[in-house]
Every structure is written in structure tokens, then in C-alpha cells.
Amino acid sequence: MGHHTEVFVGIDTSKSRNAIAIADGGRGGEVRYLGEFSATEAAIRKLVAKLAAKCCHLTFCYEAGPTGYGLYRLLKSLGHDCLVVAPSLVPKKAGDRVKTNRRDAVSLAKLLRAGELTAVWVPDERHEAMRDLSRARQAVKKDLQGKRQQISSLMLRLGRIYPGKTTWGPAHMRWLMSQKLEHREQRIAFEELLEGIRQESERMERLEDAIREVVPEWSLAEVVAALQAMRGIDLIAAVGVLAEIGDLSRFQNPRELMGYLGLVPTESSTGDKVKRGGITKAGNGRARRILVEAAWSYRYPPRVSRDKQPKVGPHRDARERLRGKRKPDCADASAHSSGRASGEP
């Protein structure tokens, strides 16, 4: 390591210990495994200081995972470059069937030196906090849907079919509350499920109120307002999309954004044969789901609702800035005509 001014450091992170490997700069530079070190801030600072004393430039990398971005922010604060790598895009040999912390750290160091790693976008702390709030609301929504499905399944098994058209409205809830079950055990289970629905609904209302309260203080508040002018997107959906994607200006063109969301078609072409399939479904699934559901609104005739009217005019300039006033090229026009650019599945 002393013969090179640049060193690439691969880190295989875990909850308590990190496996560290280094690769000297240059094609034939030495690759060494340093061992496992405590994941505490003090231990990381000590290790970085030791490495920095022997070389001029350090570049770190580790895979995105449950440990979050704390290590990234710590290394950046110490004045070193760091990449948070997309795990699904890390090259792997087809015949490699052994996976250990040591081998992962060494592999990351080699691939970082070769420039074969794809970095993910790292949000700032405030943006990450907004993402956590949005995901908490999505988790509650999923729990609520699960409890509703359990009640619907119970009613179906008992032959209790709701005569109305729209479920889970006030009329449907009154119908459920009026049901009399014969067995005590079923009544207990039914009442607990209804209580669970009530609690989850209240939790979701609290989280949505919190989102509405903090949005005006968010750096992307203007973009949130602009997105609401589009059909099928309200404030909660706009916050959910932007919390996952981040600043839209980091994408050079719409095709990059669609590729990031996995809304581009798969392709397996060779020679003169061109074969395309369904969308890749790669990238951020939460944002893709929201956009696909919002695109369903375009099945209906275009009408501006009373709630949408105040949002369309004032934010026209903001939408133009999002588009960059760029004329679509042939590929973009083709994608739009096929429904891909609008987020349709």
C-alpha cells in the first residue's frame, strides 16, 4: 500500500462488525483483507486515520442495506470519497457459490478499483426523515388492507354477502357492525378485526396529518404542489413519489427516470431478432406502484375536478421547469405513444 497514493476500500457492513479489504491503485495493485472491525464510530474513525496516514487518497464503498447511510455520512465528514453501492447491480461470477464477509469485502474493493460499481443516490438527513414518514404511512395502509381482507374472507366463508356496491364506506361499516354471529369464538375474532381496522384507520389519519403539516417546510414542497396538478396524484401520492425518487433534476432525461423506476420494457435481442417483453420492474418499487396506480386515472375522459382546478394554473411554470421545456426526441415520442412514458404497466 505504501507504493500507491490511491487506495480503494471495500466494506462488508453488518450490525456489529464490518469486514474491511483494501486494493492498491493500479491494474496490478495488491489486494489485502484487513479483517473485521467494530462498527462503532470511534473504531471507524481510528481505522480511517490509520489508512489516511499511509496514502493520499482513500475511496470507500459498501452495499446499501439495513445499516443505512450513517457510515457514508461519517466518511464524507472525514473528507473521503464514499459510494453506497446498489446490491442488485454488483457483478457476480456465475460459478461463484461461496459467500463470506471476507470474500464480499475483497470483491467490493476490486470492483471499486475497476469502476464496475453503480452508486445509489444518498438523500440528506431531512429527506431521509421525510421518506421514513411516508413509508410509515404506506406500511399502515398495507396493514389496513390486510385486516380488511381478513374480514371480507370471514364474511364470505359465513355466506354474508354485502348487498351494496362500494365497500369500506360508512354504509358498509354499518352493515358489518349489524352482523350477528352465532358462535362466541367467531364474534371475538370479528370484533378484534373491526377494532384493528379502527386503530389502523386512526393511525393513517395521524400520519397523513403529519405529512400535510411538514410538507411546507420541505425543500421539495414546490415540486409536491406541481405534481398535484396531474391526474391521479394528490398530496400524499406526490410526497410518496418524491420521497423515494428525490430531486428529479438529477435525471438527464425521461428515459433515465423511467429506467430508474423499472417502467421500461425488458429486451432480449440478438442479430436481426428483436424481442421485448413486459416492464423490468427494477429500481424503486414503492414509487413505481404509486405512479402506476395514478396512471389508471387516465382511462377516464379528461375532466378537471373542483379540487384540482386551483392546483392546475398556479403551478404551470413549475411543471415547465420539471420538463425542462425540452422537445421530445423520436425515442421519447415512441415511448409516449406506447404508454410507457406515462407510467402505464
C-alpha positions as CSV (number, residue, x, y, z in Angstrom):
1,M,0.0,0.0,0.0
2,G,2.9,2.4,0.6
3,H,3.8,2.4,-3.1
4,H,0.5,3.9,-4.2
5,T,-1.1,7.2,-3.4
6,E,-4.6,5.9,-4.1
7,V,-6.3,3.1,-2.2
8,F,-9.8,1.6,-2.7
9,V,-11.5,0.2,0.4
10,G,-14.4,-2.3,0.3
11,I,-16.5,-2.6,3.4
12,D,-18.9,-5.5,4.1
13,T,-21.2,-4.0,6.7
14,S,-23.2,-5.6,9.4
15,K,-24.9,-4.6,12.7
16,S,-21.9,-5.0,15.0
17,R,-18.8,-5.6,12.8
18,N,-17.5,-4.5,9.4
19,A,-15.2,-6.6,7.2
20,I,-12.6,-4.4,5.5
21,A,-10.5,-5.1,2.4
22,I,-8.2,-2.7,0.5
23,A,-6.9,-2.6,-3.1
24,D,-3.9,-0.5,-4.1
25,G,-4.3,1.7,-7.1
26,G,-3.1,0.4,-10.4
27,R,-4.0,-2.6,-12.5
28,G,-1.7,-5.0,-10.6
29,G,-2.1,-3.3,-7.2
30,E,-2.1,-5.6,-4.2
31,V,-5.4,-6.6,-2.6
32,R,-5.4,-7.3,1.1
33,Y,-8.0,-8.3,3.6
34,L,-7.6,-6.3,6.9
35,G,-10.1,-8.2,9.0
36,E,-13.3,-7.4,10.9
37,F,-13.6,-4.2,12.9
38,S,-16.2,-2.9,15.3
39,A,-19.0,-0.9,13.6
40,T,-18.8,1.9,16.2
41,E,-18.0,5.4,15.2
42,A,-14.8,5.5,17.3
43,A,-13.5,2.3,15.7
44,I,-14.2,3.6,12.2
45,R,-12.5,6.9,12.9
46,K,-9.4,5.1,14.2
47,L,-9.2,2.8,11.1
48,V,-9.7,5.7,8.7
49,A,-7.0,7.7,10.4
50,K,-4.6,4.8,10.2
51,L,-5.3,4.3,6.5
52,A,-5.1,8.0,5.7
53,A,-1.6,8.2,7.3
54,K,-0.2,5.8,4.7
55,C,-1.8,7.1,1.5
56,C,-3.0,10.4,0.0
57,H,-6.4,9.4,-1.4
58,L,-9.0,7.0,0.0
59,T,-12.2,5.8,-1.7
60,F,-14.6,3.7,0.3
61,C,-17.7,1.7,-0.8
62,Y,-20.3,-0.5,0.8
63,E,-23.6,-2.1,-0.3
64,A,-26.8,-0.3,0.5
65,G,-28.7,-2.2,3.2
66,P,-30.3,-2.1,6.7
67,T,-27.4,-0.2,8.2
68,G,-28.4,2.9,6.3
69,Y,-26.3,5.9,5.3
70,G,-24.7,6.7,8.7
71,L,-21.3,5.2,7.6
72,Y,-21.5,7.2,4.3
73,R,-22.1,10.5,6.1
74,L,-19.3,9.8,8.6
75,L,-16.8,9.0,5.9
76,K,-17.8,12.1,3.9
77,S,-17.4,14.2,7.1
78,L,-13.9,12.9,7.4
79,G,-13.1,14.2,3.9
80,H,-13.0,11.0,2.0
81,D,-15.0,9.7,-1.0
82,C,-17.6,7.0,-0.5
83,L,-20.0,5.1,-2.6
84,V,-23.1,3.4,-1.4
85,V,-23.5,0.6,-4.0
86,A,-26.7,-0.9,-5.4
87,P,-26.5,-4.6,-4.3
88,S,-28.5,-5.9,-7.3
89,L,-26.0,-4.3,-9.7
90,V,-22.9,-5.7,-8.2
91,P,-21.2,-8.0,-10.8
92,K,-21.0,-11.7,-9.7
93,K,-19.5,-14.7,-11.3
94,A,-21.9,-17.4,-12.3
95,G,-19.9,-20.2,-10.8
96,D,-19.1,-18.5,-7.5
97,R,-21.1,-20.4,-4.9
98,V,-19.2,-19.3,-1.7
99,K,-20.2,-16.1,0.1
100,T,-18.4,-14.9,3.2
101,N,-17.8,-11.5,4.7
102,R,-14.1,-11.7,3.6
103,R,-14.9,-12.6,0.0
104,D,-17.5,-9.8,-0.2
105,A,-15.2,-7.2,1.1
106,V,-12.4,-8.2,-1.2
107,S,-14.7,-8.3,-4.2
108,L,-16.0,-4.8,-3.4
109,A,-12.5,-3.4,-3.2
110,K,-11.6,-5.0,-6.6
111,L,-14.7,-3.8,-8.3
112,L,-14.4,-0.3,-6.9
113,R,-10.9,-0.1,-8.3
114,A,-12.1,-1.3,-11.7
115,G,-15.0,1.2,-11.7
116,E,-17.6,-1.6,-12.1
117,L,-19.9,-0.5,-9.2
118,T,-23.1,1.5,-9.5
119,A,-23.7,4.0,-6.7
120,V,-27.2,4.8,-5.4
121,W,-28.4,8.3,-4.6
122,V,-27.9,9.2,-1.0
123,P,-30.5,11.6,0.5
124,D,-29.7,14.2,3.1
125,E,-30.9,13.6,6.7
126,R,-34.1,15.7,6.3
127,H,-35.1,14.0,3.1
128,E,-34.5,10.6,4.7
129,A,-36.7,11.6,7.6
130,M,-39.5,12.5,5.2
131,R,-39.0,9.2,3.4
132,D,-39.4,7.4,6.8
133,L,-42.6,9.2,7.5
134,S,-44.0,8.4,4.0
135,R,-43.0,4.8,4.3
136,A,-44.6,4.6,7.8
137,R,-47.9,5.7,6.2
138,Q,-47.5,3.1,3.4
139,A,-46.9,0.4,6.0
140,V,-50.1,1.3,7.9
141,K,-52.0,1.3,4.6
142,K,-50.8,-2.2,3.9
143,D,-51.8,-3.4,7.4
144,L,-55.2,-1.9,7.0
145,Q,-55.7,-3.6,3.7
146,G,-54.7,-6.9,5.2
147,K,-57.3,-6.6,8.0
148,R,-60.0,-5.6,5.6
149,Q,-59.2,-8.7,3.5
150,Q,-59.4,-10.9,6.6
151,I,-62.9,-9.6,7.4
152,S,-64.0,-10.0,3.8
153,S,-62.8,-13.6,3.8
154,L,-64.6,-14.3,7.1
155,M,-67.9,-12.9,5.8
156,L,-67.5,-14.9,2.6
157,R,-67.0,-18.1,4.5
158,L,-70.1,-17.4,6.5
159,G,-72.2,-16.6,3.5
160,R,-72.7,-12.9,4.5
161,I,-72.5,-11.0,1.2
162,Y,-72.8,-7.2,1.3
163,P,-75.6,-6.1,-0.9
164,G,-74.2,-2.7,-1.7
165,K,-71.7,-1.7,-4.5
166,T,-68.9,0.2,-2.7
167,T,-67.2,-1.5,0.2
168,W,-65.5,0.0,3.2
169,G,-67.5,3.2,3.2
170,P,-69.8,4.3,6.0
171,A,-72.7,2.2,4.7
172,H,-70.5,-0.9,4.6
173,M,-69.2,-0.3,8.1
174,R,-72.7,0.0,9.4
175,W,-73.6,-3.3,7.7
176,L,-70.6,-5.0,9.3
177,M,-71.5,-3.7,12.8
178,S,-75.0,-5.0,12.4
179,Q,-73.9,-8.6,11.7
180,K,-74.8,-11.1,14.4
181,L,-72.6,-14.2,14.6
182,E,-73.8,-17.4,16.2
183,H,-70.6,-18.6,17.9
184,R,-68.8,-16.7,20.6
185,E,-65.4,-17.5,19.2
186,Q,-66.2,-16.0,15.8
187,R,-67.7,-12.9,17.5
188,I,-64.5,-12.3,19.4
189,A,-62.4,-12.7,16.2
190,F,-64.7,-10.5,14.2
191,E,-64.8,-7.8,16.9
192,E,-61.0,-7.8,17.2
193,L,-60.6,-7.4,13.4
194,L,-63.1,-4.5,13.4
195,E,-61.1,-2.9,16.3
196,G,-57.9,-3.4,14.3
197,I,-59.4,-1.6,11.3
198,R,-60.5,1.3,13.5
199,Q,-57.0,1.6,15.1
200,E,-55.2,1.4,11.7
201,S,-57.5,4.0,10.2
202,E,-56.8,6.4,13.1
203,R,-53.0,5.8,12.7
204,M,-53.2,6.5,9.0
205,E,-55.1,9.7,9.6
206,R,-52.5,10.9,12.1
207,L,-49.6,10.1,9.7
208,E,-51.4,11.9,6.8
209,D,-52.0,14.9,9.0
210,A,-48.3,14.9,10.0
211,I,-47.3,14.7,6.3
212,R,-49.5,17.7,5.4
213,E,-48.1,19.6,8.4
214,V,-44.4,19.2,7.4
215,V,-44.6,19.4,3.6
216,P,-44.5,23.3,3.5
217,E,-41.1,23.1,5.3
218,W,-39.7,20.5,2.9
219,S,-37.2,21.5,0.2
220,L,-39.4,19.8,-2.4
221,A,-42.6,21.5,-1.4
222,E,-42.9,23.4,-4.6
223,V,-42.5,20.2,-6.7
224,V,-45.1,18.5,-4.5
225,A,-47.6,21.2,-5.3
226,A,-46.8,21.0,-9.0
227,L,-47.2,17.2,-9.2
228,Q,-50.7,17.5,-7.7
229,A,-51.9,19.2,-10.9
230,M,-51.5,15.8,-12.6
231,R,-54.5,13.5,-12.7
232,G,-54.4,10.7,-10.1
233,I,-51.9,12.4,-7.8
234,D,-52.8,14.0,-4.5
235,L,-50.6,15.4,-1.8
236,I,-49.9,12.0,-0.2
237,A,-49.1,10.4,-3.5
238,A,-46.8,13.3,-4.6
239,V,-44.9,13.1,-1.3
240,G,-44.6,9.3,-1.6
241,V,-43.1,9.6,-5.1
242,L,-40.7,12.4,-4.4
243,A,-39.6,10.9,-1.1
244,E,-38.5,7.8,-3.0
245,I,-37.1,9.4,-6.1
246,G,-35.7,12.6,-4.6
247,D,-34.7,15.6,-6.8
248,L,-36.0,15.0,-10.3
249,S,-33.3,17.2,-11.8
250,R,-30.7,14.6,-11.2
251,F,-32.1,12.7,-14.2
252,Q,-30.8,13.8,-17.6
253,N,-33.9,12.8,-19.5
254,P,-37.3,11.0,-19.0
255,R,-35.7,7.7,-20.2
256,E,-33.3,7.7,-17.2
257,L,-36.2,8.3,-14.8
258,M,-38.3,5.5,-16.4
259,G,-35.3,3.2,-16.2
260,Y,-34.8,4.1,-12.6
261,L,-38.4,3.2,-11.8
262,G,-38.3,0.0,-13.9
263,L,-41.0,1.2,-16.3
264,V,-39.1,0.4,-19.4
265,P,-39.6,-2.9,-21.4
266,T,-37.3,-5.8,-21.0
267,E,-35.4,-6.7,-24.1
268,S,-33.6,-9.8,-25.3
269,S,-32.3,-9.1,-28.8
270,T,-29.6,-10.8,-30.9
271,G,-28.7,-10.3,-34.5
272,D,-31.7,-9.2,-36.5
273,K,-34.1,-10.6,-33.9
274,V,-35.7,-8.0,-31.6
275,K,-37.7,-9.3,-28.6
276,R,-39.2,-7.1,-26.0
277,G,-41.3,-8.1,-23.0
278,G,-43.0,-6.5,-20.0
279,I,-41.5,-3.8,-17.9
280,T,-38.4,-4.6,-16.0
281,K,-39.8,-3.7,-12.5
282,A,-36.3,-2.8,-11.4
283,G,-35.5,0.0,-9.1
284,N,-37.8,1.6,-6.6
285,G,-41.0,-0.4,-6.3
286,R,-42.8,2.0,-4.0
287,A,-42.6,4.9,-6.4
288,R,-43.5,2.7,-9.3
289,R,-46.6,1.4,-7.6
290,I,-47.8,4.9,-6.9
291,L,-47.3,6.1,-10.4
292,V,-48.9,3.0,-12.0
293,E,-52.0,3.5,-9.8
294,A,-52.1,7.2,-10.7
295,A,-51.9,6.3,-14.4
296,W,-55.2,4.4,-14.0
297,S,-56.9,7.8,-13.8
298,Y,-56.1,8.3,-17.5
299,R,-58.5,5.6,-18.5
300,Y,-61.3,8.1,-18.0
301,P,-62.3,11.2,-20.0
302,P,-60.2,14.3,-19.1
303,R,-62.0,16.4,-16.6
304,V,-60.6,18.8,-14.1
305,S,-62.3,18.2,-10.8
306,R,-63.2,21.0,-8.4
307,D,-60.4,20.1,-6.1
308,K,-57.8,20.1,-9.0
309,Q,-58.8,23.4,-10.5
310,P,-56.9,25.6,-8.0
311,K,-53.8,23.5,-8.5
312,V,-53.6,23.5,-12.3
313,G,-53.0,27.2,-13.0
314,P,-50.5,28.4,-10.4
315,H,-48.1,25.5,-10.9
316,R,-47.9,25.5,-14.7
317,D,-44.5,27.3,-14.5
318,A,-43.2,24.7,-12.0
319,R,-44.2,21.9,-14.3
320,E,-42.5,23.5,-17.2
321,R,-39.3,23.7,-15.2
322,L,-39.7,20.0,-14.4
323,R,-40.0,19.2,-18.0
324,G,-37.0,21.5,-18.8
325,K,-39.0,22.7,-21.8
326,R,-37.3,20.0,-23.9
327,K,-38.8,18.8,-27.1
328,P,-39.2,15.0,-27.0
329,D,-36.9,13.1,-29.4
330,C,-38.1,10.2,-31.5
331,A,-37.4,7.6,-28.8
332,D,-39.4,9.6,-26.2
333,A,-42.3,10.2,-28.6
334,S,-42.4,6.4,-29.4
335,A,-42.4,5.6,-25.7
336,H,-45.2,8.1,-25.0
337,S,-47.3,6.7,-27.8
338,S,-46.9,3.2,-26.4
339,G,-47.9,4.3,-22.9
340,R,-44.5,3.7,-21.3
341,A,-43.7,7.4,-20.6
342,S,-47.0,7.9,-18.7
343,G,-46.2,5.1,-16.3
344,E,-48.7,2.6,-17.6
345,P,-47.8,-1.1,-16.8
